[in-house]
Amino acid sequence: MAADPTTITPRAPRTETPVFVDPAGRRARGLRAAAAVGALAGLLVLGALVLGALGVGGLPGVSTIFGDGGARQGSVAPERPGPATPGAAP
């Protein structure tokens, strides 16, 4: 049994211009600038993570930024009684 030969015909050349052509290159420059800004932000975050992992510097406390707001020093939670002992009278 012989197989039928497949004929491949070449495509006809396009006559219209493609839709997303940017001959001036403005789109490519904008994408390159956006990629550079994103890469710089990513490198800054990565550098901050590495420095934080090495123990260099530290974040300021919340009270340093916003002030203490007149909060009392010490614990603001009321005292809790300890666990009840068996056989003790209430």
C-alpha positions as CSV (number, residue, x, y, z in Angstrom):
1,M,0.0,0.0,0.0
2,A,1.6,3.2,-1.1
3,A,1.1,6.5,0.8
4,D,-0.2,9.5,-1.0
5,P,2.4,12.2,-1.3
6,T,1.6,15.3,0.7
7,T,2.0,18.5,-1.2
8,I,3.0,21.6,0.7
9,T,2.2,24.9,-1.0
10,P,4.1,28.1,0.1
11,R,2.0,30.8,1.7
12,A,1.2,33.9,-0.3
13,P,3.2,37.0,0.6
14,R,1.4,39.5,2.8
15,T,0.2,42.6,1.1
16,E,-0.8,44.6,4.2
17,T,1.5,45.9,6.9
18,P,1.6,44.2,10.3
19,V,-0.5,45.8,13.0
20,F,2.0,46.1,15.9
21,V,5.0,47.5,14.0
22,D,6.8,50.4,15.7
23,P,9.3,51.7,13.2
24,A,10.4,54.6,15.5
25,G,11.3,52.2,18.4
26,R,9.4,54.1,21.1
27,R,7.7,51.0,22.4
28,A,11.1,49.2,22.7
29,R,12.7,52.1,24.6
30,G,9.7,52.3,27.0
31,L,9.9,48.6,27.7
32,R,13.6,48.8,28.2
33,A,13.2,51.7,30.7
34,A,10.4,49.9,32.6
35,A,12.6,46.8,32.8
36,A,15.5,48.8,34.1
37,V,13.3,50.4,36.8
38,G,12.0,47.0,37.8
39,A,15.5,45.5,37.9
40,L,16.8,48.3,40.0
41,A,13.9,47.9,42.5
42,G,14.4,44.2,42.6
43,L,18.2,44.7,43.3
44,L,17.4,47.1,46.1
45,V,15.0,44.7,47.7
46,L,17.5,41.8,47.3
47,G,20.3,44.0,48.8
48,A,18.1,44.9,51.7
49,L,17.3,41.3,52.4
50,V,21.0,40.3,52.2
51,L,22.0,43.1,54.6
52,G,19.2,42.2,56.9
53,A,20.2,38.5,56.9
54,L,23.8,39.6,57.7
55,G,22.5,41.6,60.7
56,V,23.6,45.0,59.3
57,G,21.4,47.8,60.6
58,G,17.8,47.4,61.8
59,L,14.4,48.8,61.3
60,P,13.4,51.7,63.7
61,G,10.7,50.9,66.2
62,V,7.2,52.0,65.7
63,S,7.4,54.4,68.6
64,T,10.4,56.1,66.9
65,I,8.3,56.9,63.8
66,F,4.9,57.6,65.3
67,G,5.8,58.5,68.9
68,D,4.5,56.6,71.9
69,G,1.1,58.3,71.8
70,G,1.0,58.7,75.6
71,A,1.1,54.9,76.2
72,R,2.0,53.6,79.6
73,Q,5.2,51.8,80.1
74,G,4.9,48.1,80.9
75,S,2.2,45.6,80.3
76,V,-1.3,46.9,79.5
77,A,-2.9,43.5,80.0
78,P,-4.5,42.9,83.4
79,E,-2.9,40.3,85.8
80,R,-4.2,36.8,85.2
81,P,-4.6,34.4,88.1
82,G,-2.4,31.3,88.0
83,P,-3.7,27.8,87.3
84,A,-5.9,26.4,90.1
85,T,-4.4,23.8,92.3
86,P,-6.4,20.7,93.0
87,G,-7.8,20.5,96.5
88,A,-7.5,24.3,97.1
89,A,-10.6,26.1,98.5
90,P,-11.9,28.9,96.3
